Every structure is written in C-alpha cells, then in structure tokens.
C-alpha cells in the first residue's frame, strides 16, 4: 500500500474496522490508513490477514493494531471496544463490517444456525456500538454499517442471512435518528457482488467474467469499490447524509432478472467452518 502518514482526508482520525482480516473489511481498513487514519483492525479467528494489513500500514508510516474477538458472544465484543479505545485513544469512525453468511433451505435451518448468524451479524454490532457510543459522541463521529443487497432482493436459501442484513438496514435508519442530536452520523453500505477470498473457497473455479455479464455495469465489484464509499460516508463530505443505506452493486438491484434461477437449489455451500451443522 502507499500512503503518507498524517496526510489524506482521514488524517488524524481514529478508526475501528470489524471483520478486517479478509475481504471488504481488510480493504476498508487499508483505505482508511491510506487516507491518514490510525486503524484498529478486528478479526475473529485467524490473524494472518489482519496482521499482514497492520504490517503494510506500519511499513508505510502509519499506525495500526490487530485485535481478536469472537462475535458469537457479547463479552468479547465489549472487551474489543475497550482494547480499541486503549490503542486509539478515542474514536472518530466505527465500521461495523464483520458478518458471516450461510445458504440453507428454509426448512432445514436449525436454531443454532439461526442464532449464530443473528449473534454475529446483528447482536455484535449493536452492543459494540453501544460500548463505543460515549467515545463517538465526544468526537461527533461517524458509524458505517455493512449490510447487503440481500436486504432488498430475495435469493434462494438465504432466509437467515437476508433477515440479518435487513435488520441492519432498519437498525441504521433508527439509530441515525436517535443519535443525530448527539452529533453522531449513522449510515450503511449495501454491497452487491464483490469478490472476496471466501468465494474462491467454495467456488475454486469462479468465473469473474461470466459473473460480470450478469451485472449491468459489466463487471464484478472489488473490495476497494466498497472501501472508497466507506471513507466517503465517514468524511465531512457526507455530513448531510444521515440514516441512509447506499447500494453499491453495479446496477444489480436496478434491473428485473426474469429468469427461473430461483427454482434451482444452490450448487455451493457457504458457512462451513463457522456455522454449526454445515
């Protein structure tokens, strides 16, 4: 990465990015650092991605730390808040990116699977934000929640995941109204198809060119496409944007896909390794 420490639109800002060991979250953390911010990167299990991002930031002259927390329980979430504040010395921006996915026919979903997704995707960001609220009020900071276009459009076998992402949209809207008078802005981003490592784990032969042909803009998004929007929403340039969910999907939700794909079972299984019973 290339950055000049202390320079950029986020110079002097202190940022916590959850779920920043891989994919979109990692690139969001790197982009904030490129823009001059000091960054705390959260990861849940493997530290490899977060550690390498921290190393890149430090090598470029910035400041960053990697912090672990299991979002399936509330106590580690609250510990993460304290550890992040201890390193950062305050907080200007919270990026609630951490989340897990799972596809499973509605009739086969177990209570344990349901709970795992709602605990990580909804409960954790709720209580993390609550723990960090005094720090954000003190700086009149910004919160950006990462949801998904699954909150707006149906897709087979995603009843639980889509529910969590829809909850984040409603939560963003309500919290924005509640916190606006305290000077804290809350918004969200709903990414469309964005290439991350997990896609290659379940589909090693992933064809990006074919995937791009199904999107009006003609290509699949990259994590940096989302990261730049996150920086914008956290910046003063977005000071009049409150309670909104920006859909960043290359036009996916703008067209009517009259096909019978919804009739076919999915050929891949997301969630193995972190959702019980898969």
C-alpha positions in Angstrom: 0.0 0.0 0.0 1.1 3.6 -0.5 0.2 6.3 2.0 1.7 9.3 3.6 1.3 9.2 7.4 -0.6 12.2 8.7 -1.9 13.2 5.3 -5.2 12.5 3.4 -8.8 13.1 4.0 -8.8 11.0 7.2 -5.6 12.4 8.7 -5.8 12.4 12.5 -8.9 10.2 12.6 -9.1 7.1 14.7 -11.0 4.2 13.1 -12.1 0.7 14.2 -13.0 -1.7 11.4 -14.5 -5.0 12.4 -14.1 -8.2 10.3 -11.0 -6.7 8.7 -8.9 -9.8 8.4 -10.1 -10.6 4.9 -12.2 -9.3 2.0 -14.1 -6.0 2.2 -13.2 -5.2 5.8 -9.4 -5.6 5.2 -9.5 -3.3 2.2 -11.6 -0.8 4.2 -9.0 -0.7 6.9 -6.2 -0.3 4.4 -8.0 2.5 2.6 -8.6 4.5 5.8 -4.9 4.1 6.6 -4.0 5.3 3.1 -6.1 8.4 3.8 -4.1 9.1 7.0 -6.1 7.4 9.7 -4.9 5.3 12.7 -6.7 2.0 12.4 -7.7 -0.8 14.8 -8.4 -4.0 12.8 -10.7 -6.6 14.3 -10.6 -10.3 13.3 -12.5 -13.3 14.7 -10.2 -16.3 14.3 -7.2 -16.3 12.0 -4.9 -13.3 12.5 -3.0 -13.7 9.2 -4.9 -11.2 7.1 -5.2 -8.6 9.8 -1.5 -8.9 10.8 -0.4 -8.5 7.2 -2.5 -5.4 6.8 -1.1 -4.0 10.0 2.5 -4.7 8.8 1.7 -2.9 5.5 0.3 0.1 7.3 3.2 0.4 9.7 5.7 -0.1 6.9 4.1 2.9 5.1 4.5 5.1 8.2 1.0 4.6 9.7 -0.3 3.2 13.0 -2.4 0.1 13.3 -3.2 -2.8 15.5 -4.9 -6.2 15.1 -7.4 -7.2 17.8 -9.2 -10.5 18.2 -12.8 -11.0 19.3 -15.4 -13.8 18.9 -18.6 -12.0 17.9 -20.8 -15.0 18.7 -20.7 -13.8 22.4 -21.3 -10.3 23.8 -18.4 -10.2 26.4 -15.6 -10.4 23.8 -17.3 -7.6 21.8 -17.2 -5.3 24.9 -13.6 -6.3 25.5 -12.8 -5.3 21.9 -14.3 -1.9 22.5 -12.0 -1.3 25.5 -8.9 -2.6 23.7 -9.6 -0.5 20.6 -10.0 2.7 22.7 -6.9 1.8 24.6 -4.8 1.8 21.4 -6.6 4.6 19.6 -7.1 6.9 22.5 -10.5 7.8 21.3 -12.7 7.0 18.3 -13.9 9.0 15.3 -15.2 6.3 13.0 -16.7 2.8 13.6 -17.1 0.5 10.6 -19.4 -2.4 11.5 -18.3 -4.8 8.8 -18.0 -8.2 10.5 -20.5 -10.7 9.3 -21.0 -14.3 8.3 -23.1 -15.9 5.6 -24.9 -19.2 5.1 -27.1 -20.6 2.5 -29.5 -23.3 3.5 -33.1 -24.2 2.5 -35.5 -22.6 4.9 -37.0 -25.9 6.1 -33.5 -27.2 7.1 -32.3 -24.2 9.2 -31.6 -25.1 12.8 -31.9 -22.8 15.9 -28.1 -23.0 16.4 -27.5 -21.8 12.8 -30.1 -19.0 13.1 -28.6 -17.9 16.4 -25.1 -17.9 15.1 -25.9 -15.5 12.2 -28.0 -13.2 14.2 -25.4 -13.1 17.1 -22.6 -12.2 14.7 -24.4 -10.0 12.2 -26.8 -8.1 14.4 -26.2 -8.5 18.1 -22.5 -7.9 18.0 -22.6 -4.6 16.1 -25.4 -3.5 18.3 -23.5 -3.9 21.5 -20.2 -2.9 20.1 -21.7 0.4 19.0 -23.4 0.8 22.4 -20.0 0.3 24.2 -18.3 2.8 21.9 -21.0 5.4 21.9 -19.5 7.8 24.5 -16.3 8.0 22.5 -18.2 8.7 19.3 -20.3 11.4 20.9 -17.2 13.0 22.2 -15.8 13.3 18.7 -19.1 13.8 16.9 -18.1 10.7 15.0 -19.5 8.5 12.2 -20.8 4.9 12.1 -20.9 2.9 8.8 -22.7 -0.4 8.9 -22.1 -3.0 6.2 -25.3 -4.7 5.1 -26.0 -6.3 1.7 -28.3 -6.2 -1.3 -29.8 -9.4 0.2 -31.7 -6.9 2.4 -33.6 -5.7 -0.6 -33.9 -8.7 -3.0 -34.7 -12.3 -2.4 -32.4 -15.2 -3.3 -32.9 -18.9 -2.6 -31.6 -20.4 0.6 -30.7 -17.0 2.2 -33.7 -16.6 4.6 -31.5 -16.2 7.7 -28.7 -14.1 6.1 -31.1 -11.8 4.4 -33.0 -11.3 7.6 -29.8 -10.2 9.4 -29.0 -7.8 6.7 -32.5 -6.4 6.5 -32.3 -5.9 10.3 -29.1 -3.8 9.8 -30.9 -1.5 7.4 -33.7 -0.8 9.8 -31.2 -0.5 12.7 -29.2 2.0 10.7 -32.2 4.2 10.0 -33.5 4.1 13.6 -30.1 4.7 15.2 -29.3 7.5 12.9 -32.4 9.4 14.0 -31.7 8.7 17.7 -28.0 9.7 17.6 -28.2 12.7 15.2 -28.9 15.1 18.0 -25.7 13.9 19.7 -23.7 14.7 16.6 -23.1 11.1 15.5 -23.9 10.2 11.9 -25.0 6.7 11.1 -25.2 5.3 7.6 -24.8 1.9 5.8 -23.5 0.4 2.6 -25.2 -2.5 0.8 -22.6 -4.1 -1.5 -23.6 -6.2 -4.4 -21.4 -8.9 -5.9 -17.9 -8.2 -4.6 -15.0 -10.7 -5.0 -13.6 -11.9 -1.7 -11.5 -14.8 -0.6 -14.5 -16.8 0.7 -15.9 -17.0 -2.8 -12.9 -18.9 -4.1 -13.0 -21.3 -1.1 -16.5 -22.5 -2.1 -16.1 -22.0 -5.8 -12.4 -22.5 -6.8 -13.3 -22.2 -10.5 -15.1 -18.9 -10.0 -15.6 -17.2 -13.4 -15.5 -13.4 -12.8 -16.0 -12.6 -16.5 -19.2 -14.6 -16.6 -20.4 -13.1 -13.3 -19.8 -9.6 -14.6 -22.0 -10.3 -17.6 -25.0 -10.6 -15.2 -24.4 -7.1 -13.8 -25.5 -4.0 -15.7 -22.1 -2.3 -15.3 -20.4 -5.3 -16.8 -18.0 -6.4 -14.1 -17.9 -7.7 -10.5 -17.0 -5.3 -7.8 -13.7 -5.3 -5.9 -13.3 -4.6 -2.1 -11.7 -1.2 -2.9 -15.0 -0.1 -4.6 -16.7 -0.5 -1.2 -13.8 0.9 0.8 -13.9 4.2 -1.1 -17.6 4.6 -0.3 -16.9 3.8 3.4 -14.3 6.6 3.6 -16.7 9.0 1.8 -19.5 8.3 4.3 -17.2 8.8 7.2 -15.8 12.0 5.9 -17.1 15.6 6.2 -18.1 15.5 2.6 -21.0 13.3 3.7 -22.0 15.5 6.6 -25.6 15.9 5.3 -26.1 12.1 4.7 -27.8 10.6 7.7 -29.7 7.3 8.1 -29.2 6.1 4.5 -28.1 2.8 3.0 -26.1 3.3 -0.1 -26.5 0.4 -2.5 -23.2 -0.2 -4.3 -23.9 -3.0 -6.7 -23.1 -2.1 -10.3 -26.8 -1.8 -11.1 -27.8 -5.3 -9.9 -30.9 -4.1 -7.9 -31.9 -1.7 -10.7 -33.0 -4.4 -13.2 -35.6 -7.1 -13.4 -34.0 -10.5 -13.9 -36.8 -12.5 -15.4 -35.2 -15.9 -15.1 -36.0 -19.2 -13.3 -32.8 -19.3 -11.3 -34.9 -19.1 -8.1 -36.3 -22.5 -8.9 -33.0 -24.3 -8.7 -31.1 -25.3 -5.5 -27.8 -23.6 -5.0 -24.8 -25.6 -6.0 -22.4 -24.4 -3.3 -22.5 -24.2 0.5 -21.5 -21.1 2.3 -21.0 -21.2 6.1 -18.8 -24.3 6.5 -16.3 -23.8 9.3 -18.1 -21.1 11.2 -21.8 -22.0 11.2 -22.7 -25.2 13.3 -24.0 -28.2 11.4 -22.7 -27.4 7.9 
